[in-house]
Amino acid sequence: MFLSVFELFKIGIGPSSSHTMGPMTAAEYFLDEIKNGEWPRRSGDEPHRIQVSLHGSLAFTGKGHATDRAIILGLAGEQPSKIEPDDVEGIIKRVSDAKIVSPTGHPNYQFDPERDLIFDYDVMLPLHTNGMTFKALSKNGELLLKKEYYSIGGGFVVDENRLREMEAVKSTRIDRVPYPFENANQMLQMAKESGLSIADMKRANEHTNMSPQELIEGLANIWDTMHNCVERGLREHGELPGGLRVKRRSAAIVEQLEAEWGINQINPVAANEWLQVYAMAVNEENAAGGKVVTAPTNGAAGVIPAIMSYYIKFFPDTGIKQREDYLLTASALGGIIKHNASISGAEVGCQGEVGSAAAMGAAGLAAIMGGTPEQIENAAEIALEHHLGMTCDPIGGLVQVPCIERNGLGAIKAVSAASLALRGDGTHFVSLDACVKTMLETGKDMNTRYKETSQGGLAVNVVEC
């Protein structure tokens, strides 16, 4: 099993990887299907209008997660990794006014968001709660092409056929990489046999698909995007969009922390405060629709950059190699979790989002602090174990409350997990593989109301202001 670091860490825009980036990508896939797919074509009867319906969690929390806007952007030809947040409003207005999408390389298609974008609350598509149906209609309204897509977390999008294949065979690209570990036990065994660190095994795997320089440049781009997101979040003030009137807090907090920095006094909670503010800065940017990196999702995007930012703050001589090892180790553990369970809040709750991010961040931190593979696996297990059962119940369907603070607490748990693991020799009672299996089973047992539908928990017990 091999998932690239660049599949776990994707550059895009907020507020959600599964509800914003995924649907935008699905629209891109459908446009490609119209143009290049193998479907019955009749002369003179070309696609004239596009219609999209959203199902399951995408319907229930789609407006709060900007799924409708993502569909518009995707059908207009935009991609999550390339679009600039400042351009979004203009594109949305242009499509809404003209009721036409004009993607590059295509004719104009009629698309009226008020008529052709349907939130179907009654029908759940069979393979995943984040389902979408795209239709291409002729000028007289005849259905020419229909495709179902599923946004399965972290910006990953598959069509119905691919998802069925994935369920039937839970491994891909096994023979193409030198260290094809599918679970943590295999990872530890390969590390022992090879004498390599987890980061170096991951590096070798990546080199099967790209040159060493391409990997270095790609990781630098990921980190620069994470860092820039932190910095933007620490500068911005005001309210977040969506109607809850949640105020940004990171800029005010960091001003206080900076004023205290270097003062000759003991602040026993300073480290935790820096961790929290870095994570909150990212998730405030995400909630505002800014440019973020899935880590492994948008809703959990603050944990991993926060830990590295915190480490650099307290150890300013941190080098490029340490940042690379941090990201590579984190992605190796994230790949194991995604392969054997889920990183989708709509599928397993927030244990799959912030829980996975904390496990990844704990592993990465343990690695750059000199941990053995066994200690790194232990750090990831501790972090994930203490997120088991965490629900996803965003108030108003917005990735704001409790999501922003939850990333700060997830970062703190991750650092504590790494610290605890490094105090031991790597032996521990619960394996990461057992913990991942438990997370998946817990998610399956969890009531749908608590899995990113905003139908339970805080979403119904807190009055929206």
ABEGO torsion letter per residue (X at the ends): XBBBAAAABBBBBOABAAAAAAAAAAAAAAAAAAAABBBBBBBGBBBABBBBBBBEAAAAAAAAAGAAAAAAAAAAGBBAAABBAAAAAAAAAAAAAAGBBBBBGBBBBBBBAAAABBBBAABBBAABABBBBBBBBBAAGBBABBBBBBBAEGGBBBBAAAAAAAAABABBGAAABABBBABAAAAAAAAAAAGBBAAAAAAAAAAAABBAAAAAAAAAAAAAAAAAAAAAAAABBEBBBGGAGBBBAAAAAAAAAAAABGBBBBBAAAAAAAAAAAAAAAAAAAAAGBBBBBOABAAAAAAAAAAAAAAAAABAABBAAAAAAAAAAAAAAAAAAAAABBABAAAAEAAABAAAAAAAAAAAAAAAAGBBAAAAAAAAAAAAAAABGBBBBBBGGBBAOAAAAAAAAAAAAAAAAAAAAAABAGBBABBAAAAAAAAAAAAAABBAAABGAGABEAAAABBBX
